[in-house]
Amino acid sequence: MPLFSASIPFDKSQIEQAIFQLEQQTSAELRVYIEPHLQNAPILDRTLQIFDELGMKQTQLRNAVLIYIAYKDHQCSVLGDEGIHQFVGNEFWHQTHTAMVAEFKQGKHTEAVLVAIHLIGAKLAKYFPIQPDDINELPNEVIING
């Protein structure tokens, strides 16, 4: 298991590999955004801001999902665009958030993200299976701000 940096307790390459694998099974898009602090905003406001800044509403089927983490503030959020939300509803996002928090409480930062990617990936593959002409609409790179 790779050693984590003292300042960023996430294995970026492992998370990016999980995103790549997820996107082999679905036409949907997933982004992960990690930063130390919420930037003086409530968690939902900050998540919506990042969702907009990353152009996640621009996917053709409105099926993008953002995992947002402010690790020093001990906050995380999962936000899906209207295309996927219409199928899974609030309960799914709550369950995914709860699963992440359980891993974070054990100090398993990377695993928290991987659990969320796995749960989200299963839903995305079900409702938005990969298509032969699929294009990657958003980068798979994990964004670490700060």
RAWOFEN-V821001 format. One record per pair of residues at least 24 apart in sequence whose ideal C-beta (glycine too) atoms are under 6 Angstrom apart, sorted by sequence separation. I is the first residue (numbers start at 1). J is the second residue. D is the distance in Angstrom with one decimal. If there is no record, write none. Layout:
I/J/D, I/J/D
This chain:
10/34/5.9, 76/100/5.4, 51/79/5.6, 29/59/5.4, 47/77/4.2, 38/70/4.6, 43/75/4.9, 47/79/5.0, 37/70/5.5, 43/77/5.2, 28/63/4.0, 29/64/4.3, 30/65/4.9, 31/66/5.2, 32/67/4.7, 33/68/5.1, 34/69/4.7, 35/70/5.8, 37/72/5.7, 38/73/5.2, 88/123/5.3, 36/72/4.2, 37/73/5.3, 87/127/4.6, 67/116/5.4, 65/120/5.4, 63/128/5.0, 59/137/4.9, 22/117/5.8, 14/110/5.7, 18/114/5.4, 28/124/4.1, 15/113/5.2, 26/124/4.0, 10/109/5.2, 11/110/4.4, 18/117/4.6, 22/121/3.9, 26/125/4.6, 9/109/4.3, 10/110/5.3, 25/125/4.2, 28/128/4.3, 27/128/4.8, 26/128/5.0, 27/130/5.8, 26/130/5.8, 27/131/5.0, 25/130/5.7, 27/134/4.8, 29/137/5.4, 29/138/4.4, 32/142/4.6, 33/143/4.7, 34/144/5.0, 35/145/4.0, 36/146/5.1, 35/146/5.1, 20/140/5.6, 19/140/4.6, 16/140/5.8, 16/142/5.5, 15/142/5.1, 12/142/4.9, 8/144/5.9
